[in-house]
Structure formats: C-alpha cells, structure tokens
Amino acid sequence: MRIEVVRSGGFAGIPRRAALDTAGHPGAPRLEALARAALATPRAPSPPVPDGFTYVLTIDDRTLHCADPALTPAQRDLITTVLNEGA
C-alpha cells in the first residue's frame, strides 16, 4: 500500500510532502489498519483555521482532504507517521 501526505498551511505556509510504501515496512499491518480507518471515516473538509494545517492524504488510488483540528485519531496518527518516516 502506498501512502502519501501533502501538508500545507501553517504559520510559515511551507508545504511538506512525504510518501511511504508499506511493502516490507515492519509496521505494515498497523499502517494499513490506520489507512483503512482514515478512509472509512471521511469528513467534509472543515474550514481552515488561522495558521492551521491542511492535508491531502492519498492511499493507493483514493484521496482524502482533511484539516486541523478536525482530524480523526487514525488520520492524525497516519499523517504523523508518514511525515516522520516517509521519504
């Protein structure tokens, strides 16, 4: 499963992009479960808050738009992991 995160907004407005492929990743089962949960509870994007982040989360061929502070716990955990571990 390929997971990509694009984060934009924030105080500086500098976009950040990271991607991670779960094939061969030691945390693959956890990441794939988080990805399924993130997609299972889509929410309409909330209006951005001043200096808040907005995200485009692409999991294989599905794309989800979300924003702080309305992220689900699964979305937040998945986004954090991909931004920290992805390339």
N, C-alpha and C positions, 0 to 999 in steps of 0.2 A: 504494500500500500504506500503510495506517495502522498505526503502531506506537505503543503506549502502554506506559509503565513506571510502576508504583507501587512505591516503595521504602518499607519500614517497618523499624522496629527501630533499631539503633544505640544509641549511648550516650544521646542525648537522647530517642530514641523519637519524633521528629517525622517524620511521613510526608511524602513528596515525590512529586509526580506530574508527568509531562511526556508530551507526545504530539508526534508528528512524522508528517507525510504526505510520502511520497517523491515524489508527483507534482510535478514542477517543481524538485525538490531537485537541486542539482548533484552530490551524491554518491549519487543514487538507485541506480545499479547495485551499488555497494558495500554500501549499507544493505540492499537487497533480498537480496543474497547472504548477508549476515550473518544476516538474519532467517530465511532458509531453513535455514541451518546451525544456528541456535539451536533451531529447531523439529525438526530432523532428529535431534538427539541429546538428546532429553529424558531427564532423570534424575529418579528419585523425589526429592522434596524431602528434603534432609538435615536432621537436627535442627538448629535454630538454635544458633549458638554465642553465648556471652555477648557482648553489645554488637555482634553481627553484624547485617548487613542481610538482609532477605528481600525478594524481588521478585515481583511479578505482572507478567508480560510478555504483552501482548495484541497479536497481529499479525493484522489483519483480524478474522476471527471465531474464531481459535484462541487459547487462553490457556495459559500455562505458568507454573508456580510454581517458583521456584528460590531458592537462598540461598547466601550466602558461607559457606565458602570453596569450595563445590562447583560454581561456575560454569564452564562451558566457555569457552575463549578467545572464541568467537563471541558467546556470551551476554554476557560481560563487555564486549566492545568495543561491541556494540549498545546495551547498557544505558547505558554511559558516554556514547556519542554522543547518544542520545535525551535523557538528563538534561541534558547540556550545551547542546544545540542546540534542543531541543523547547520548546514553549510550554505 
